[in-house]
C-alpha cells in the first residue's frame, strides 16, 4: 500500500535561493545536542485516514505554508548556524504505524500510548527538514477512528508560529469558506466602584513603586533559578541533569464550560483556574506519596509566555512581513512561579488555591521589566562568556525547576485537516529535561491537558488522578458558592 502512494515532489521557494538565512539566538540554543526540544501536535480524526488526500495536503498546502518546512540548519564558514533551502520528498517525512487488523479498540489504544511515548523519546535527523507526520490509522477508546501526529523540531519556531501555520492549513468543517474563530481572553471581574481621576493619580505612585520593587525581586528569583535547584519532591525526585528521561504522554479532558464557571465565581481568568488546579493537583500528589503528610518545599513552575506585541495567531504572510506585530520565529519567553504549599484549610476551601495562583500571576504580569533584565543578563553572558556558557545557563534554568507549562487556544468550531474532520486536538512539547511538562489546549469548548511524565520517577496514573481530583474539588466548591450566592 505504501509503495502505491509514494509521491516524489520537489519544492523550492525562489526567494530563498539567493542565500542562507541566519537562525535566531533561541533557535541556536535549540539546535545544540544538550537542549533539543520537539513539539508534537495530535489530531484525533472522526474518519480513517485517506492517504491520497493526506499527501495532497502535504504537497499543496503544508509545504507552501512556510519556507522553514523545506529548510535544514547548516553551518557556514565562520561557524554560524544558518537556514538553507533544500528539495523535499514528502514520502521521507511520513511514517505509517502498522499493528495488524481486527484487533480490539483497547489493544489499539494501548499500542497508541506506546507509539506516542516512543515518538516523544526519539531523535530527529538534521539532514532533512525538521518535521515528520505519523499516521496511526486505527480506532482508540477516546472515540477517534484514526490519529495523525505532527512532530516538529522546536528550532523551526515556537508554538505560536507553528500553530499559526498549521491552522492556516486547516478548514472549518461546517463551512470551509468561513474562517475559524477563537475564544477571547476575558476576565469576569467582580464589580467595583470606579475611582475618580484624583484617586487614580494617588494609586499610580505606589503601584509604580511596587512594580519596580517586584521587578528587581523577580529578577533575583530568576538569577536564583540559574544557580540553585528546587527541592527534591515526589514530582522532582532525582537529578534531571544526569538522569536520562523516559517520557510517557497522558491527557485529561475538561469541559471549558465547567472551567468558566469557576472563573466567573472567582472573577479570574481561565489561565488562573488551570494553573490553580495544577498547583493543587501536584501538592495532593506529593501528599499522597508522603502517606498523607503535608510537604513544604520550594517548588517552581516555569511557564512559557508570548512576548509579542500582539497576541493570538497570524497567517504565515502576516508573520513574515517587516515590522510584523506577530513575527515568525522562536520568540518565547518564560516566567517562574513558586508553587504555594498546601495548607490544612486549603482542602476545606480549595478555591483559595486558585486565588493564590491568580495573585501570583497578576504580580508577575505587572513586572515585565524583570524579564527584560534577565534577557540583558543572558545576553551579557553570551557576549563575555561565549555561546556555550549562555546555553548552559539557559538549560540550567529549566532543569532546576520542578515542572514546565505551556498553553494555547484552539478553534471554537470543528476543523478539518486534509479533508479529515478533527474530533480532538492537543499538543505536547517533549525533549525538555524535566520530570513533568504540562500543556493546555482549548478546542470546541473543551480543554485538553497534556502531560509528558518521566514514568521512571513519577507514578503516572496516580499523578493524573490527583490532578483530576483537584479539578473536581475546585469545581464542586465553585458550584456550591455559586448556588449559595444565587439563593
C-alpha positions as CSV (number, residue, x, y, z in Angstrom):
1,X,0.0,0.0,0.0
2,X,2.8,2.4,0.9
3,X,4.5,1.8,-2.4
4,X,1.5,2.9,-4.4
5,X,1.2,6.2,-2.5
6,X,4.8,7.4,-2.9
7,X,4.9,10.9,-4.3
8,X,8.1,12.5,-5.4
9,X,7.6,16.2,-5.0
10,X,10.4,18.7,-5.2
11,X,9.8,22.0,-3.7
12,X,11.9,25.2,-3.6
13,X,11.0,28.9,-2.9
14,X,12.6,31.2,-5.3
15,X,13.2,33.9,-2.7
16,X,15.3,31.5,-0.5
17,X,17.6,30.6,-3.3
18,X,19.5,33.8,-3.0
19,X,21.4,32.8,0.1
20,X,21.4,31.4,3.6
21,X,19.3,32.9,6.4
22,X,20.7,33.2,9.9
23,X,19.0,31.4,12.8
24,X,17.7,33.3,15.8
25,X,19.6,33.2,19.2
26,X,17.0,31.0,20.8
27,X,17.0,28.7,17.7
28,X,20.8,28.4,18.1
29,X,20.3,27.1,21.6
30,X,17.6,24.6,20.5
31,X,20.0,23.2,17.9
32,X,22.5,22.1,20.5
33,X,22.6,18.4,21.3
34,X,22.1,19.0,25.0
35,X,18.9,21.1,24.5
36,X,16.9,19.5,21.8
37,X,13.1,20.1,22.1
38,X,10.3,18.8,19.9
39,X,6.6,19.8,19.6
40,X,4.1,17.0,19.0
41,X,0.7,18.1,17.6
42,X,-2.0,15.4,17.7
43,X,-5.1,15.4,15.5
44,X,-7.8,12.8,16.5
45,X,-9.9,12.1,13.5
46,X,-13.6,11.3,13.0
47,X,-12.7,9.2,10.0
48,X,-10.0,6.8,8.8
49,X,-7.0,8.4,7.0
50,X,-7.3,8.9,3.3
51,X,-3.8,8.6,2.0
52,X,-4.1,10.5,-1.3
53,X,-5.8,13.4,0.4
54,X,-3.1,13.4,3.1
55,X,-0.3,13.6,0.5
56,X,-2.1,16.2,-1.5
57,X,-2.5,18.3,1.7
58,X,1.3,18.0,2.5
59,X,2.4,18.8,-1.1
60,X,0.0,21.7,-1.9
61,X,-0.8,23.3,1.4
62,X,1.6,22.4,4.2
63,X,4.9,22.7,2.3
64,X,3.8,26.0,0.7
65,X,2.8,27.4,4.1
66,X,6.3,28.5,5.1
67,X,9.9,28.1,3.8
68,X,11.1,26.6,7.1
69,X,9.3,23.3,6.2
70,X,11.7,22.9,3.3
71,X,14.9,24.1,5.1
72,X,17.7,22.5,7.1
73,X,20.1,24.0,9.5
74,X,23.7,24.3,8.2
75,X,26.9,25.8,9.5
76,X,28.6,28.4,7.4
77,X,32.4,29.1,7.2
78,X,32.5,31.2,10.3
79,X,30.7,28.6,12.3
80,X,27.3,30.4,12.5
81,X,24.1,28.4,12.1
82,X,22.0,29.2,9.0
83,X,18.9,28.0,7.3
84,X,19.3,26.5,3.9
85,X,16.5,25.7,1.4
86,X,16.5,22.2,0.1
87,X,14.4,19.9,-2.1
88,X,11.7,17.9,-0.3
89,X,10.2,14.5,-0.8
90,X,7.2,14.3,1.5
91,X,7.5,10.5,1.5
92,X,10.7,10.8,3.5
93,X,8.7,12.5,6.3
94,X,5.6,10.3,6.5
95,X,5.6,7.3,8.8
96,X,2.7,4.8,9.0
97,X,2.2,2.7,12.1
98,X,1.3,-0.9,11.4
99,X,-0.3,-3.1,14.1
100,X,-2.4,-5.6,12.1
101,X,-6.1,-5.7,11.5
102,X,-9.2,-7.0,13.5
103,X,-7.8,-6.1,17.0
104,X,-9.8,-4.6,19.8
105,X,-10.1,-0.9,20.4
106,X,-8.4,-1.4,23.7
107,X,-5.5,-3.1,22.0
108,X,-5.0,-0.3,19.6
109,X,-5.3,2.3,22.3
110,X,-2.5,0.6,24.3
111,X,-0.4,0.5,21.1
112,X,-1.0,4.2,20.5
113,X,0.1,5.1,24.0
114,X,3.3,3.1,23.4
115,X,3.8,4.6,20.0
116,X,3.4,8.2,21.0
117,X,5.7,7.7,24.0
118,X,8.4,6.2,21.8
119,X,7.9,9.1,19.4
120,X,8.4,11.6,22.3
121,X,11.7,9.9,23.1
122,X,13.1,9.5,19.6
123,X,15.6,11.9,17.9
124,X,15.2,13.7,14.6
125,X,17.7,13.9,11.8
126,X,19.0,17.4,11.0
127,X,19.9,16.3,7.4
128,X,16.3,16.9,6.2
129,X,13.6,19.4,7.0
130,X,12.8,19.3,10.7
131,X,9.3,17.8,10.7
132,X,7.5,14.4,10.5
133,X,4.0,13.2,10.0
134,X,3.0,9.9,11.7
135,X,-0.2,8.1,10.8
136,X,-2.0,5.8,13.3
137,X,-4.9,4.5,11.2
138,X,-6.7,2.6,14.0
139,X,-9.5,3.4,16.4
140,X,-8.8,4.4,20.0
141,X,-11.0,4.4,23.1
142,X,-11.4,8.2,23.1
143,X,-13.7,7.8,20.0
144,X,-11.1,8.6,17.3
145,X,-11.2,6.5,14.1
146,X,-7.6,7.4,13.4
147,X,-4.9,9.8,14.5
148,X,-2.3,11.8,12.7
149,X,0.7,13.3,14.6
150,X,2.9,16.1,13.5
151,X,6.4,16.2,15.1
152,X,8.2,19.5,14.7
153,X,11.7,20.4,15.9
154,X,11.4,23.4,18.1
155,X,14.2,25.0,16.2
156,X,11.7,25.7,13.4
157,X,9.8,28.2,15.5
158,X,7.9,28.5,18.8
159,X,4.4,27.2,19.4
160,X,2.6,30.4,18.4
161,X,4.3,30.5,15.0
162,X,3.9,26.8,14.3
163,X,0.2,26.8,15.4
164,X,-0.4,29.8,13.2
165,X,1.0,27.9,10.2
166,X,-0.8,24.7,11.0
167,X,-4.2,26.5,11.5
168,X,-3.7,28.3,8.2
169,X,-3.6,24.8,6.5
170,X,-6.9,23.6,8.1
171,X,-10.5,24.4,7.3
172,X,-13.7,25.0,9.2
173,X,-15.5,21.7,8.9
174,X,-19.1,23.0,8.7
175,X,-18.2,25.7,6.1
176,X,-14.7,25.8,4.5
177,X,-15.3,29.3,3.3
178,X,-15.7,30.8,6.8
179,X,-12.7,31.5,9.0
180,X,-12.1,29.7,12.2
181,X,-12.9,31.7,15.4
182,X,-11.1,31.6,18.7
183,X,-12.2,32.3,22.3
184,X,-11.4,35.8,23.6
185,X,-9.3,36.2,26.7
186,X,-11.6,37.9,29.1
187,X,-11.8,38.2,32.9
188,X,-15.1,38.2,34.7
189,X,-14.3,40.7,37.4
190,X,-16.3,41.4,40.5
191,X,-18.0,44.9,40.2
192,X,-16.0,47.7,41.8
193,X,-16.6,51.4,42.2
194,X,-14.6,53.3,39.6
195,X,-12.1,55.6,41.3
196,X,-12.1,59.3,40.3
197,X,-9.1,60.9,38.5
198,X,-7.5,62.1,41.7
199,X,-7.6,58.7,43.3
200,X,-6.1,57.2,40.1
201,X,-3.1,59.6,40.4
202,X,-2.7,58.7,44.1
203,X,-2.8,55.0,43.3
204,X,-0.3,55.3,40.4
205,X,2.7,56.2,42.6
206,X,2.5,53.2,45.0
207,X,1.6,50.9,42.1
208,X,4.7,52.1,40.1
209,X,6.9,51.7,43.1
210,X,5.6,48.2,43.8
211,X,6.2,47.3,40.1
212,X,9.8,48.5,40.3
213,X,10.4,46.6,43.6
214,X,8.9,43.4,42.3
215,X,10.7,43.6,39.0
216,X,14.1,43.5,40.8
217,X,12.7,40.9,43.3
218,X,11.6,38.6,40.5
219,X,14.8,39.2,38.6
220,X,16.6,38.0,41.7
221,X,14.4,34.9,41.7
222,X,15.3,34.2,38.1
223,X,19.0,34.5,39.0
224,X,18.5,32.1,41.8
225,X,16.9,29.6,39.5
226,X,20.1,29.7,37.4
227,X,22.3,28.6,40.2
228,X,20.0,26.8,42.8
229,X,17.7,24.0,42.0
230,X,14.3,23.2,43.5
231,X,13.9,20.9,46.5
232,X,13.6,17.1,45.9
233,X,10.0,16.1,45.9
234,X,7.9,13.2,44.5
235,X,7.4,15.4,41.4
236,X,11.2,16.1,41.2
237,X,12.8,13.1,42.8
238,X,16.1,13.0,41.1
239,X,18.9,15.0,39.4
240,X,17.4,15.7,36.0
241,X,20.7,16.9,34.5
242,X,22.3,13.5,34.9
243,X,19.4,11.0,34.6
244,X,18.1,10.0,31.2
245,X,14.3,10.6,31.0
246,X,11.8,8.0,29.7
247,X,8.7,10.1,28.8
248,X,5.1,8.9,28.9
249,X,2.4,11.1,27.4
250,X,-1.0,11.2,29.1
251,X,-4.0,13.5,28.7
252,X,-7.1,14.8,30.6
253,X,-10.1,16.4,29.1
254,X,-12.2,19.1,30.9
255,X,-15.3,20.9,29.9
256,X,-14.5,24.6,29.2
257,X,-17.9,25.4,30.5
258,X,-17.0,24.0,33.9
259,X,-13.7,25.9,33.9
260,X,-15.5,29.1,33.0
261,X,-18.0,28.5,35.9
262,X,-15.1,28.5,38.3
263,X,-13.6,31.6,36.6
264,X,-16.9,33.5,36.9
265,X,-17.4,32.7,40.6
266,X,-13.9,33.9,41.5
267,X,-13.5,36.8,39.0
268,X,-10.3,35.4,37.5
269,X,-9.1,34.1,34.1
270,X,-9.3,30.6,32.6
271,X,-5.5,30.5,32.8
272,X,-5.6,31.3,36.6
273,X,-8.1,28.5,37.1
274,X,-6.0,25.9,35.2
275,X,-2.8,27.0,37.0
276,X,-4.5,26.8,40.4
277,X,-5.8,23.3,39.6
278,X,-2.4,22.1,38.6
279,X,-0.8,23.6,41.7
280,X,-3.3,21.9,43.9
281,X,-3.1,18.6,42.0
282,X,0.7,18.5,42.3
283,X,0.5,19.2,46.1
284,X,-2.1,16.5,46.5
285,X,0.2,14.1,44.7
286,X,3.1,15.0,47.0
287,X,0.9,14.5,50.0
288,X,-0.3,11.1,48.8
289,X,3.2,9.8,48.1
290,X,4.2,11.1,51.5
291,X,1.5,8.9,53.2
292,X,-0.9,11.8,53.7
293,X,1.7,14.2,55.3
294,X,1.8,17.8,54.1
295,X,5.2,18.6,52.5
296,X,6.5,22.1,52.4
297,X,9.1,22.5,49.7
298,X,10.4,25.1,47.3
299,X,8.9,24.0,44.0
300,X,8.8,26.2,40.9
301,X,6.7,26.1,37.7
302,X,8.2,27.6,34.6
303,X,5.5,28.8,32.2
304,X,6.1,29.8,28.6
305,X,4.7,33.2,27.5
306,X,4.3,35.0,24.2
307,X,6.2,38.3,24.4
308,X,5.0,39.6,21.1
309,X,3.2,43.0,20.9
310,X,0.0,41.4,19.6
311,X,-1.5,38.1,20.9
312,X,-3.2,35.3,19.1
313,X,-2.3,33.8,15.7
314,X,-1.5,35.3,12.3
315,X,-1.2,33.9,8.8
316,X,2.3,33.0,7.5
317,X,2.2,36.0,5.2
318,X,1.5,38.4,8.1
319,X,4.2,36.8,10.3
320,X,6.8,37.3,7.5
321,X,6.0,41.0,7.0
322,X,8.6,43.6,8.0
323,X,7.8,45.0,11.5
324,X,5.0,42.5,12.0
325,X,3.4,42.6,15.4
326,X,3.3,38.8,15.3
327,X,6.7,37.9,13.7
328,X,7.7,34.4,12.9
329,X,10.3,32.7,14.9
330,X,11.3,31.5,18.4
331,X,10.2,34.4,20.4
332,X,9.1,32.5,23.5
333,X,9.9,33.8,27.0
334,X,9.5,32.0,30.3
335,X,8.4,33.1,33.8
336,X,8.9,31.4,37.1
337,X,6.0,30.8,39.6
338,X,6.6,29.5,43.1
339,X,4.0,26.7,43.8
340,X,2.2,27.5,47.0
341,X,2.5,25.0,49.8
342,X,-0.6,23.0,50.7
343,X,-2.2,24.1,54.0
344,X,-4.8,22.3,56.0
345,X,-7.5,24.9,55.3
346,X,-6.9,24.7,51.5
347,X,-8.6,21.3,51.4
348,X,-11.6,22.8,53.2
349,X,-11.7,25.7,50.8
350,X,-9.9,24.6,47.6
351,X,-10.9,27.9,45.8
352,X,-8.1,29.6,47.8
353,X,-5.6,27.7,45.7
354,X,-7.0,29.3,42.5
355,X,-6.9,32.7,44.2
356,X,-3.2,32.1,45.2
357,X,-2.4,31.3,41.6
358,X,-4.3,34.4,40.4
359,X,-2.4,36.7,42.8
360,X,1.0,35.3,41.8
361,X,0.2,35.5,38.1
362,X,-1.0,39.1,38.5
363,X,2.1,40.2,40.2
364,X,4.3,38.6,37.6
365,X,2.2,40.1,34.7
366,X,2.7,43.6,36.1
367,X,6.5,43.3,36.2
368,X,7.7,42.8,32.6
369,X,10.9,44.7,33.4
370,X,12.1,41.6,35.3
371,X,12.1,39.6,32.0
372,X,14.0,42.4,30.3
373,X,16.7,42.4,33.0
374,X,17.0,38.6,32.6
375,X,17.4,38.9,28.8
376,X,20.1,41.5,29.3
377,X,21.9,39.3,31.8
378,X,21.9,36.2,29.4
379,X,23.0,38.4,26.6
380,X,25.9,39.7,28.6
381,X,26.9,36.1,29.5
382,X,26.8,35.2,25.8
383,X,28.9,38.2,24.9
384,X,31.6,37.8,27.5
385,X,31.4,34.0,28.2
386,X,30.6,32.7,24.8
387,X,27.6,30.8,23.4
388,X,28.3,27.5,25.3
389,X,28.2,29.4,28.6
390,X,24.9,31.1,27.7
391,X,23.4,27.8,26.5
392,X,24.3,26.0,29.8
393,X,22.7,28.8,31.8
394,X,19.6,28.6,29.5
395,X,19.3,24.9,30.1
396,X,20.0,25.1,33.8
397,X,17.1,27.5,34.3
398,X,14.8,24.7,33.1
399,X,16.4,21.7,34.8
400,X,16.5,23.5,38.2
401,X,12.7,23.9,38.4
402,X,10.0,21.4,39.2
403,X,7.9,21.4,36.1
404,X,7.1,23.4,32.9
405,X,3.8,24.5,31.5
406,X,2.7,25.9,28.1
407,X,-0.8,26.8,26.9
408,X,-2.5,27.9,23.7
409,X,-6.0,28.5,22.5
410,X,-7.6,26.5,19.7
411,X,-10.7,26.9,17.4
412,X,-14.2,27.0,18.7
413,X,-15.6,25.2,15.7
414,X,-14.7,21.7,14.5
415,X,-11.9,21.9,12.0
416,X,-10.9,19.6,9.1
417,X,-7.3,18.8,8.1
418,X,-6.7,17.4,4.6
419,X,-10.5,16.7,4.4
420,X,-10.4,14.8,7.7
421,X,-12.8,16.2,10.4
422,X,-10.9,16.6,13.7
423,X,-12.6,15.2,16.8
424,X,-9.8,16.1,19.3
425,X,-6.7,18.2,19.2
426,X,-3.8,18.7,21.6
427,X,0.0,19.4,21.5
428,X,2.9,18.4,23.7
429,X,6.5,19.8,23.9
430,X,9.0,17.0,24.6
431,X,12.7,16.5,24.9
432,X,12.8,19.0,27.8
433,X,14.9,17.8,30.7
434,X,12.2,17.8,33.3
435,X,10.2,15.1,35.1
436,X,7.0,16.8,34.2
437,X,5.8,19.1,31.3
438,X,2.2,20.2,31.0
439,X,0.4,21.6,28.0
440,X,-3.1,23.1,27.9
441,X,-5.1,23.4,24.6
442,X,-8.7,24.5,24.1
443,X,-10.8,23.1,21.2
444,X,-14.5,23.1,20.6
445,X,-15.4,24.2,24.2
446,X,-13.1,21.5,25.7
447,X,-9.8,21.8,27.4
448,X,-7.2,19.1,26.7
449,X,-4.5,18.9,29.4
450,X,-1.4,17.0,28.2
451,X,1.3,15.6,30.5
452,X,4.8,14.5,29.5
453,X,5.9,12.5,32.5
454,X,9.1,10.7,33.4
455,X,7.5,7.4,34.2
456,X,10.6,6.0,35.9
457,X,10.4,8.7,38.7
458,X,6.7,9.6,38.8
459,X,3.6,7.4,39.3
460,X,1.7,8.5,36.1
461,X,-1.8,7.1,37.0
462,X,-1.6,8.5,40.5
463,X,-0.5,11.9,39.3
464,X,-3.3,12.1,36.7
465,X,-5.8,11.0,39.3
466,X,-4.6,13.7,41.8
467,X,-4.9,16.5,39.2
468,X,-8.4,15.3,38.2
469,X,-9.4,15.2,41.9
470,X,-8.1,18.8,42.3
471,X,-10.3,19.8,39.4
472,X,-13.4,18.1,40.9
473,X,-12.7,19.6,44.3
474,X,-12.4,23.2,42.9
475,X,-15.4,22.7,40.6
476,X,-17.6,21.4,43.4
477,X,-16.6,24.3,45.7
478,X,-17.3,26.8,42.9
479,X,-20.7,25.2,42.2
480,X,-21.6,25.3,45.9
481,X,-20.5,29.0,46.2
482,X,-22.5,29.9,43.0
483,X,-25.6,28.2,44.3
484,X,-25.3,29.9,47.7
485,X,-25.0,33.4,46.0
486,X,-27.9,32.6,43.8
487,X,-30.2,31.9,46.7
